[in-house]
Amino acid sequence: MQQRNLGPRTVSAVGLGAMPMSIEGRPDEERSIATIHAALEAGVTLIDTADAYHLHADEVGHNEELIARALRSWGGDTSQVLVATKGGHLRPGDGSWTQDGRPEHLEEAAKASAKRLGVEAIGLYQFHRPDPDVPYAESVGALRDLLDEGVIELAGISNADVAQIDEANEVLGGRLVSVQNQFSPAFRSSLGELQHCAQLGVAFLPWSPLGGISNAGELGSRHGAFQEVADAHGVSVQRVALAWHLALAPVVIPIPGSSRPQSITDSARAAELTLTADEVAKLSEA
C-alpha cells in the first residue's frame, strides 16, 4: 500500500470510512467486523469514525466501539493503525444531526471517545462541524487544550472553509494536521480547501469520495469520463475515482465509506492505479 503523511504519522494512501457500519441501513456486526479486517489485510492503516456515528440516542459511540472490537479481534499487528474520530456533531436519535461546539462538550466527548476506543490518547481527533452558536476559535481551543493535556495526539477539523483552516491552525499553534471535507466527482466545491491544504502540507481527507452510500454504485453512469477511464484500465469506476483523488495532491487521503469486505478491498487497490496526466486532466474537467 502506498503511504502518505498525516502530520508526523505515515498512513495508507486510502483509508476506511466506517460510518456506514453504524447508521441507517447498517449491516450486522459480523459483516462489519469482516469489513474492518479486510481493510487491515489490504494494508489500510487509517480508519475514520466519530462518536455521532450511531442510530439511536442511547448508543453514542457505536462505531467507535465496533472499531475497537475489530482491532482487538484481528490477528495481525495493529500498532501502526491510526483511528481518527470526531466530536461536536450529535444525533438526538430522531434522524437529525445537531452541533455542540462548546469547549466543555468537546473535552468531555474526547475523553469518552478515548475510553470507548480503549486508548490512553486518541490518535487523531477532529472537530466535526462548526457550531454557529460558538465562536470557532473557542471550539478549536478545546482541541489545543486536549493536545496539551495528552488526551489526543493529533488535531484536525472537518467541514471547514479556507478561513477556518487558517484560524484553526493559528489557534493550534501550527499543529493542525488534517482537514476532512466532502469531495467527490459530484461534489467539488471543496477544491479550494484541498488546494489550500496542499500549500500548507496539511492532510486533506475527502469524505464520501465516491458520492455517498446511495450514489457510489451509480458513479459510472453519472460520470461517463470516469467509466471510460475505468474501462481502459479494466478496473472498477470506484477505483478510478479514488486514484483521481490521490493524483490531485500528495496530501489527499480519501476515506471511502464501506460496509462490505469486497468494496474496501477494491478501494484499497486504488493506491496501485497510476493515471496519466491526460486522464487526470480529463477527469478533473468532467
Number of C-alpha atoms within 10 A of each C-alpha: 16 14 17 18 18 24 18 8 14 15 23 25 29 32 27 28 25 25 24 22 27 25 17 12 11 15 15 11 14 9 15 24 24 17 24 28 22 20 27 25 15 18 21 26 23 26 24 25 27 27 26 28 25 26 22 16 13 11 16 22 22 22 28 29 19 20 23 16 16 20 20 12 11 16 10 11 10 12 8 13 19 21 21 20 27 25 26 25 21 20 20 16 14 9 12 9 11 12 17 20 25 19 19 11 14 25 19 11 17 26 18 15 23 19 15 20 22 15 14 13 21 25 18 22 29 27 29 27 23 21 17 10 10 14 13 19 17 15 25 29 18 22 29 22 15 22 20 12 11 13 20 23 15 25 27 28 26 23 18 20 16 15 10 18 23 17 17 27 23 14 20 22 10 12 17 27 24 27 26 27 24 22 23 22 21 16 13 13 12 19 15 12 22 27 18 17 22 17 11 16 18 25 25 29 26 26 23 22 26 30 22 18 15 9 13 17 14 13 20 20 11 14 16 14 18 27 20 16 21 18 13 9 14 9 16 17 27 25 22 30 28 28 24 25 26 22 18 16 17 17 25 28 29 32 26 30 26 23 26 19 18 13 17 26 19 15 28 30 20 24 20 12 17 15 16 11 10 9 17 21 13 13 19 15 9 12
